Amino acid sequence: MAPSATSPTPPNQIRIVPVPDPNWTFGQGSNHLDKSSSSSPADPNDKSHQQQHHTVIDPQSPSRPSWLNYQLLISAITPRPIAFLSTLSPDGKKANLAPFSYFNVFTHDPPTFVVGFAHPSSGPRDSFVNIRDSGECVINIISEHYIEAANSTSIDAPYGVSEWGIAGLTAEYSCETVKPPRVKEAVFSVEAKLESIKEIESRAQPGRISTWLVVLEGTRFWVRDDALGEKQDYVAPEVLRPIGRMGGTIYSKTTELLQLPRPQFETDLGGFEGYEKLSNGKK
């Protein structure tokens, strides 16, 4: 039974919360959260939010070092999903485990994922080299119940040191299409094959590769039974409890969810008649 409105919410419980403005209507624009910076109820006619000043930034300005763009982007493009990558060297002797938040899924047919690997001055990361040379990896999604272990694998360990031992996570060698192990503690994992690599050249240092954009095709999904929907079309968020990447050392938890169905043009807006009313300033 869900807790009553007056009872305290158990810590870390996943719950569905109301949208910020349940009374929002077509043509309204932003909700009340953007209409007032005070603690008092927002005036729906207050347009001060539209007068807020913005600063324009040229990311390639000669006076702007690229690391400022990095810090700005990772604090603004949030929360970002994290690819917790398990890889093996081509000879199968060196296992690597590391998180990357320049990551997302881009299509389902075929399942296609993209990971961005920065090129530091010390040379390419082991994960990138392993994927490039072996052509495969496992993408694990990080959950709350092993966030500390996952974060520990970002340590600046010298080459040859196994992040698996540092994290204490379980390497499960049961994948069907790739050789690297999956993280057994992960609720959701994807076996993936290398599709292509695109080199991105630095603007600040012409001629230098700043990033490798790696495209991966998912070949198998592993989903923990207690998280998998009956039709195998759903991963329960209350079990997955995914962790997102914010800026700096900040991560985000997924404990509050909003339900917003996609509106229908005819049913919800009223078709072209409703659209014309909005265009003419009527509601």
C-alpha positions in Angstrom: 0.0 0.0 0.0 1.3 3.4 -0.9 2.1 5.8 2.0 -0.5 8.3 2.9 0.0 12.0 2.2 0.8 12.7 5.8 3.2 9.8 6.4 6.9 10.2 5.7 8.2 8.7 2.4 10.7 5.9 3.1 14.2 6.9 2.0 15.1 6.2 -1.6 11.7 4.9 -2.5 10.7 5.2 -6.1 7.5 7.1 -6.4 5.3 8.7 -9.0 4.9 12.5 -8.3 2.6 15.0 -9.9 3.8 17.1 -12.8 4.8 20.7 -11.7 1.6 22.2 -13.2 -1.3 19.7 -13.4 -3.5 22.5 -14.8 -1.2 23.3 -17.7 -3.0 23.9 -21.0 -2.0 24.1 -24.7 -0.4 27.4 -25.6 0.5 28.2 -22.0 4.2 28.1 -22.4 6.5 27.4 -19.3 4.9 26.4 -16.0 5.0 28.3 -12.7 8.5 27.1 -11.9 10.0 29.5 -14.4 7.7 32.4 -13.7 8.9 33.5 -10.3 12.0 33.2 -8.2 10.3 34.0 -5.0 8.7 31.6 -2.5 5.3 33.1 -2.9 2.7 31.7 -5.4 3.6 32.7 -8.9 1.4 35.2 -10.8 0.3 33.5 -14.0 0.5 36.9 -15.7 4.1 37.5 -14.6 6.3 37.7 -17.6 9.5 38.6 -15.8 11.0 35.2 -16.7 10.9 36.1 -20.3 13.2 39.1 -19.6 16.0 37.0 -18.1 19.4 37.8 -19.7 21.4 35.1 -21.4 25.2 35.1 -22.1 26.3 33.8 -25.5 29.5 31.7 -25.5 31.7 30.9 -28.5 33.2 27.5 -27.6 36.0 28.1 -30.1 37.0 31.6 -28.9 40.8 31.9 -28.8 40.6 33.1 -25.2 38.5 30.1 -24.1 40.3 26.9 -23.2 38.5 23.7 -24.1 38.4 22.5 -20.5 35.9 25.3 -19.8 33.6 23.8 -22.5 34.0 20.4 -20.9 33.0 21.6 -17.4 30.1 23.7 -18.8 28.7 20.8 -20.9 28.8 18.1 -18.3 27.0 20.4 -15.8 24.3 21.4 -18.4 23.7 18.2 -20.4 22.3 16.3 -17.4 21.6 13.7 -16.2 23.6 11.6 -18.6 23.3 7.8 -18.7 26.6 6.0 -17.9 28.1 3.2 -20.0 29.9 1.0 -17.5 32.1 -0.8 -20.0 33.6 -4.3 -19.6 36.3 -5.1 -22.1 39.1 -7.6 -22.8 42.4 -7.2 -24.6 42.4 -9.1 -27.9 44.5 -11.9 -26.3 41.9 -12.2 -23.5 44.4 -11.8 -20.7 43.6 -8.2 -19.5 40.1 -7.4 -18.3 39.1 -3.7 -18.0 36.1 -2.1 -16.4 35.4 1.7 -16.5 32.5 4.2 -16.6 31.8 6.6 -19.5 29.1 9.3 -19.5 29.5 10.4 -23.1 27.0 7.7 -23.9 23.5 7.0 -25.1 21.2 4.7 -27.2 20.3 6.0 -30.7 18.1 3.5 -32.3 16.5 0.1 -31.6 16.7 -1.5 -35.1 19.3 -2.6 -34.8 20.0 -1.7 -31.1 22.7 1.0 -31.6 24.7 2.8 -28.9 27.4 5.5 -29.1 30.2 6.1 -26.6 32.6 9.1 -26.7 36.2 8.4 -25.7 38.3 11.5 -25.0 42.0 11.4 -26.1 44.0 12.5 -23.1 47.6 13.6 -23.3 48.6 10.3 -21.7 47.1 8.3 -24.5 43.9 6.5 -25.3 42.0 4.7 -22.5 42.4 1.0 -22.2 38.6 0.5 -22.8 38.9 2.2 -26.1 42.0 0.3 -27.2 40.3 -3.0 -26.2 37.1 -2.2 -28.1 39.1 -1.0 -31.2 41.3 -4.1 -31.2 38.9 -6.8 -30.2 35.7 -5.3 -31.6 33.4 -6.1 -28.7 32.4 -5.1 -25.1 29.6 -5.3 -22.6 27.6 -2.2 -21.6 26.4 -2.4 -18.0 23.9 0.1 -16.6 24.9 1.5 -13.2 22.4 1.2 -10.3 22.3 2.6 -6.8 23.2 -0.7 -5.2 26.7 -0.7 -6.7 27.4 3.0 -7.4 30.4 3.2 -5.0 32.0 0.1 -6.7 31.4 1.5 -10.1 32.9 4.9 -9.2 36.0 3.2 -7.8 36.8 1.9 -11.3 37.5 5.5 -12.4 40.7 5.4 -10.3 43.9 6.4 -12.0 45.3 2.9 -11.8 48.5 2.1 -13.8 48.2 -0.1 -16.9 47.8 -3.8 -16.0 45.9 -3.1 -12.7 42.5 -4.8 -12.8 39.6 -2.5 -11.9 37.5 -5.6 -11.2 39.6 -6.3 -8.1 39.5 -2.7 -7.0 35.7 -2.6 -7.2 35.0 -6.1 -5.9 32.3 -6.7 -8.5 31.6 -10.1 -10.0 32.8 -10.8 -13.6 30.2 -13.1 -15.1 31.7 -14.9 -18.2 28.4 -16.2 -19.6 27.9 -13.9 -22.6 26.8 -15.5 -25.8 28.2 -13.3 -28.5 31.2 -11.5 -26.9 34.1 -12.6 -24.8 34.2 -9.9 -22.1 32.4 -10.6 -18.9 29.3 -8.7 -17.8 28.9 -7.2 -14.4 26.7 -9.8 -12.5 25.5 -7.1 -10.1 24.1 -5.1 -13.0 20.3 -5.2 -13.5 20.7 -4.5 -17.2 23.6 -5.3 -19.5 24.1 -5.3 -23.3 26.6 -7.5 -25.2 27.8 -5.2 -28.0 29.9 -5.4 -31.2 31.9 -2.6 -32.7 30.2 -1.1 -35.7 32.4 1.9 -36.5 34.8 4.5 -35.1 34.7 8.2 -36.1 37.7 10.4 -35.3 36.9 13.9 -34.1 39.6 16.4 -34.7 40.4 19.1 -32.1 39.6 22.7 -32.9 41.9 24.0 -30.3 44.8 21.8 -31.6 44.3 21.2 -35.3 45.6 17.9 -36.5 45.1 16.2 -33.1 42.3 13.7 -32.5 40.4 14.9 -29.4 37.8 12.2 -29.2 36.9 8.8 -30.7 33.1 8.4 -31.3 32.5 4.7 -31.1 29.3 3.2 -32.5 28.3 -0.2 -31.0 25.5 -2.7 -32.0 23.8 -4.5 -29.2 23.6 -8.3 -29.8 22.2 -9.6 -26.5 20.3 -8.1 -23.6 20.7 -9.4 -20.0 17.9 -8.3 -17.7 17.5 -9.4 -14.1 14.3 -11.4 -13.7 12.7 -9.3 -11.0 13.1 -6.2 -13.2 11.8 -7.6 -16.5 8.2 -7.1 -17.6 6.1 -10.0 -18.5 6.3 -9.2 -22.2 10.0 -8.6 -22.0 9.4 -5.0 -23.1 10.0 -3.2 -19.8 12.7 -2.7 -17.1 11.1 -1.7 -13.8 12.7 1.5 -12.6 12.1 0.6 -8.9 14.5 -2.4 -9.5 16.9 -0.8 -12.0 17.3 2.4 -9.9 19.6 3.9 -12.5 22.3 6.5 -11.6 22.9 9.5 -13.9 26.0 11.6 -14.3 25.9 15.3 -13.4 28.7 17.8 -13.4 31.9 17.5 -11.4 31.7 14.8 -8.7 27.9 14.9 -8.6 25.6 11.9 -9.6 21.8 11.8 -9.7 19.4 9.1 -8.4 16.1 8.3 -10.0 13.6 8.3 -7.2 10.8 10.6 -8.4 9.1 9.9 -11.7 6.5 11.9 -13.7 3.8 10.4 -16.0 3.2 12.5 -19.0 1.3 10.7 -21.9 2.0 11.9 -25.4 -0.9 14.2 -26.4 -3.1 13.4 -29.3 -3.8 16.1 -31.9 -7.5 15.3 -32.4 -8.4 14.1 -28.9 -6.5 16.5 -26.7 -5.9 19.6 -28.8 -9.2 19.5 -30.6 -7.7 19.1 -34.1 -7.3 22.0 -36.4 -10.2 23.9 -34.7 -8.3 23.8 -31.4 -5.1 24.7 -33.2 -6.7 27.7 -34.9 -7.9 28.9 -31.5 -4.4 28.9 -30.1 -3.1 30.6 -33.2 -5.7 33.4 -32.7 -4.8 33.7 -29.1 -8.0 32.0 -27.8 -8.2 29.1 -25.3 
